[in-house]
Amino acid sequence: MSDSPVIITLAELVKINSVNPEWNGPGEKAVADWVRRFFESRNIKVHEHEVMPGRPNIIAILPGRDRSRRMLLEAHMDTVSAHEMDISPFDPEIRDGRLFGRGSVDVKSGLAAMMHAVASVHHSGTLPLCDVWLAAVVDEEHHYRGALKLIETLHEPFHRGVLTEAAVVAEPTGCRVVRANKGVLRFGITTHGKAAHSSKPHLGRNAISQMAKVIPVIEASARKIGQMDHPLVGPPTCSIGLIEGGTQINFVPEKCTITLDCRLIPGQCGDAVLKVYRDALSELRKTDPNIQVTIAAPALNDEAMETPENSPIVKRACRILTESGYPGEAKPIGVPFGCDATKLSRDGIDSIIFGPGSIDQAHAAIEYVEIEQVLRAEAFYRRLMTG
């Protein structure tokens, strides 16, 4: 299995450092060039769309039997930071039926499987059911700007007459069909104090001490919101992921900020969640007028996805799994993580998430993907295009 062309491609992609610039990496350009050359060498039409300087989306196009419809295969090219990994991040190693390296499971394995599925269908001479676009996009690990640019491209006048009826987004789902996932809401809360010398703290107002009173209120609000539930993705969650306060040890701190990461369930509105926290802090200010606290506008407000179980893409994907010998895995599921699928779904495209490996290995100190699942995903994507 390790000498399969798709695994060789995966290893080549893992060798390329494509850590998102947000995490001090070089970005996706080298991977984008590799993907573009892959399709050009196989005489498959490929386009490059610059999203940000030096950071292009790559779109490969296979004409189908029905030119009025389009299926979208989508995978991102960037990865999270490779710092503090327990393995060599860009030196892929194969052992125990797994390929190790940064991006191996999130999500270069899905990208490689999609690339070879498209190449295989093209080489066979079989026309897909409809036009197929494979979009390798940038910036999924930060602000989803690659997916947003892709949506703009779909709406350009030249492409507008074609209906994008379905999208399949590669993320590690254990080769299960995912029809629902959580959204993401990220925002900051800041307490405002007054600076003073630490030898005379009574002349100042300590913002960190104020934040110590704010955090229990935030946690109580999170528990209240978490009483909701969803049959596929479970309850919404909220985590305080960052805290920053003070400038040096002998200053009374004048500012302290926490940053929250909230995971939204289908049907839950980010603005409504923000209102719960705003109202709770308003009540706190009434009981303790000395607290000065503000909530910043969200850095990210991405609502959840839920594609109906009777959607044609869900039904077809589950049928393919059954016919491929995996009937026990043909029931669609939900996942707690966010990804590009929510943006495509919000644009009116019925979307599913499907890819090899486990989300538990994504972003991990030891990242790997099971080779057998990569091969299974390639076969699945191929069947999905041809019926």
N, C-alpha and C positions, 0 to 999 in steps of 0.2 A: 504493500500500500504506500510506503514512503517514497517509492519511485514513480508514483502517479503524477501526471503532468500538473494537476491542480495542486498537489502538495509541493511540487518543485516551485510553482509560481508563488504559493503562500510563503515558502521559505525566502524567496527573493524579495517579497514585499516586506517581510519582517526585518530583513537586513537593512532596510532603508529607514532612517530616523525621520519620522513624520510627527513628532511631538508638537502639539498645538503651540503656536507662539505665546499664548496666554501663560503657558507653563515653561516659558523660556526655551522652546524648541524651534527648529528651523521651518516648521510648517509642512505643507503637503506637496510642494512643487515637484520634488524628485519622484514621489509615488505617482503623481499625475502624469509626469512624462513617461514613466514606465508603463502605466495603463494605456496611455495614448499609443505608444509604440506597439504594444501587444495587439491592439485592434488594427492599426495601420498595416502591420505585417501579415494580417489575415484578410486584408481587403474588405474590412468592415468599416462602414462610414462612421467617422468619429469627429466630434466637435469639442472645442475648448471654449469655456465661458469664464472670463475672469470675474471673480467675486470681490477680491481685494488684491492689491498689487502682489504679484508672485504667488497667488493662491487661486488657481482655477478649478472649476468643476469640469469633469470630463464626461461627455455623453456619447455613448455608442448606440447606433440605431440599426435595427433589423426590420426591413419591411415585412409586413404580414399579408395574409390572405384578405383581410378586411382592413383597408387603409383608412377607414373612417374612425377606427377605434385604436386605443393605445393601452398597453400594459407597461407599468413602470417598475423596474427593478432598481433599488437604491441602496447604496452602502457608503459609509463615510471613510475617508482616507486618513484622518488625523487620529492621534492617540493621546492619552494622558501622559503625564511626566514619567520618565524612566528612572528618576532618582530613588534611591533606597530600595531598589529591587534586589532580591536574593539570588538572581541569575543574571547572566550577561544579556542585556535587553535586546541587542541587535545582532546576536550570534545564534541563530535558531538551532536548536538541538532537538533531535528526534530520539525518544526512548519511551519504552512501555506503551507504545501505541499512541503517543502524544507528541505534538510539536510545541516547543517552549519558546517564548520570546514576547517582547512588548508588542501588543496589537494582534497577537496570534488568535485570540478569541474575540477581541473587541477592536476592529471587526474585520481584520484582513482575511480571515478564513471565509467569512461570508462573501466578501468582495471577490476573492479568488474563485470561489465556487460559482458565483454569478458570471464572472468573466468566462470561465471555461464552459459553462452551460450555453451561453450565447455563442461562443466560438464553435461548439459542437453542433448546435442547430444549424448555424450558417454552413459549416463544412458538409453536413449531411444533405444539403440542398432542400431540406424540408422547410416550407414556409410556416412561420408561427401563425397562430389563430388570428392575431392582429399585429399591428406594429408593436415592437418592443424597444423601449429605451432603457439602457443600463446607465444609470447616473452614479458616478463616483464623486462624492461631494466633500467639501471642506467644512471645518469648524463645527462639527456636531458636538465636540467635547466642551464647547464654550457657549456660543450664542446662536447656533443653528443658522448662520448666515448662508451657508451653502445650500441648505434646503429651501430657504426663502428665495434665493436667487434662482433655484431650479423652478420654483412655482412661477416666478416672473417669466422665465423662459417658456414654460408651458402656455402662458397667456400672450406671448408675442403674436402679432398678426399672422405671421407665416405658419404658426402651429395651432392657431385658435380653432380651426375647423375640425380638428381631431378630438374626439372625446377620450379623455384619460379615465378609463372606467375602473381601474384597479391599480394599487401599488403594493409591492412587497418590499419591506424594509429589512435588511440583514442586521440582526442583533442576536446575541447568544440566547436562544430559547430552548436548547436541548432538542432541536428539530421538532418542536411542537408548534402548532398554529396558534398564534396569539392574536386575539381580536379586541383586546382591551388593555390599556396601560395607563399608568398615572401621569398626571401633569406635574409641572414644577412651578412653584412660586418662591422667589428669593427676594428678600428685602432686608433693610437695616433699621435698627432702632437705636437712637442716640440719646444719652442723658447729658445735660449741659450743666456744668458747675462753674466755679470761679477759682482761678489759679491763685496760689499763695505759697509762701515759703513753708516747708514742712515743719519748721520749728514753731510756727504760729498758725496751726491749721484752723483755728477759730476765725481767722481772717478770710478764709476761703470757703468753698462749698465743694465737697468731694463728689465728682461725677461717678466714680467707681462705687462708692457707698450707695448712691442713688440707684445704680444699676442692680445692686444686690436686692433692692426692693422690687425692681421691675421684673426680674427673672421669674420669681414665683408666680406673678400675675400672668406672664406669658405661658408658663407651663400649665397653669390652671386653664387658660383659654385653649391650649392645645388639647388637653384632656376632654374639654367640652366638645370641640370640633371632632375629635377622634371617636365620639360615640356614634357617628354615622358609620355606614358599612356598605360594601359593594360585593355582590356574590363572586366576582372574578378577581378583583384586585385587593379586597379587604378594606380596612379603614384608612382614612387620610392620616398622615403623620406630619410632625414638625420637629425639626432638630435645630438647636443652636450650634452652628458649626464654627463660628469665629467670634472672638472677643478681642477688642483693642482699647486700651485706655492708658492715659498718662504719657508723660514725656521723659521724666527721669525721677529717680527715687526721692529726691529732696524737694519735689514740687507737689502741692495738692493738685490732683488732676482736674482739669476743666472740661474734659470730654471723655466719654466712654461709649463704644459702639459694639453692639452684637449684630451678627448677621444670621438670619433664619433661612432654613431650607425646608419648605413645606411641600409635601407630595399630595396632589389633589386627585380625587376620584371622579369618574365620569359623572357629569351632571353638576359638579361643584364649580362655582365661579370664583376665580381668584379675587375679584373685587369684594365679594361677599366675605371671604375669609379675612381679608385685610380689615374689613369693617369690624369684625369680631375683636381683633386686636386693638383697633383704635378705640372702640367703645370701652374695652377693659382698662386701657390706659387713662381714658377720660375719667373713669370712676376712681382710679388710683389718685389722680390729681385732686379730686374732690376731697379725698380723705387725708391727703398729704400735700398741701398746696406748695410746699417747698421743692417738690420734685418737678424738674423741667425735662420733659422727654418729648421727642419727635420721632415720627415714622417716615422714612424716606420712600420715594416712589420706587416701585419694584424694579430691580435690575433684570428680572425675568418673570414673565407671567404667561405660562404655557399650559393651557387647559388640557384635560385628559382626553383620551380617545376611547370610543366604543363603537365597533363596527357590528351591525346586526348579524345574528347567527345565520339568518337566511340570505345574507348577501351572497351573490354568485361567487365572489373570490373566496369567501370562507368555505362555502360548500364544495367548490372545486378542489381547494387545497386539502380539505379533509378526505374527500374521495380519493385523491392521489395517494395520500398516506395509507389508506385502507387497501387500495389496489397494489401498493408497493410492499405489502406485508407487515404493516404496522397499525393494525386496527385498534390496538389498545392506546395508541397515541393520537388517534384521529379526532378526539373531542377537543374543541378549541378552549383555550385557557386565557387568563389574564396575568400580567406581570406588574411589579411595583415600580419599575424604572421608567424614566422618560427617554424619548429618542425622536428622530425626525418624523416618525409616523404621525405624531399629533398634528404637525403643521400640514401635512398632506391631507389628512382626514378633515381638518378644519377648512381646507379649500374645496371640500366636497368630493374627495376621492376616497372610495371604499378602500381601506388599507388593512393589511395584516403585517405582523412581524414574524419572521421565520429565519432561523440560522443555526449553525452548529455551535456546540459548547454550552457552558454554564455561565450565567452572569456572576456566579460566585468567584470565578477566576478573572473576571474583568477588573482592571485597575489594581490587581493584586501584586504582591511582592514576587510571587511565582505565578506567572501567567502562562496558561497552556490551553490547547484545544485538542480534543480527541480526533485522531485522523479519520476514524471510521465515520464520524458524524460529518466531517467536511465532505467526504465522498457521497454520503447520503444526501446532503444538502444540494450538491451539484446535480444529482439525479432528479431531485425534487424540482429544482428551478427549471431544468430541461423539460420535464413533463408538464409543468405549469404553462410553459410557452406553447407547447404543441398539442395539449389536450390529453 
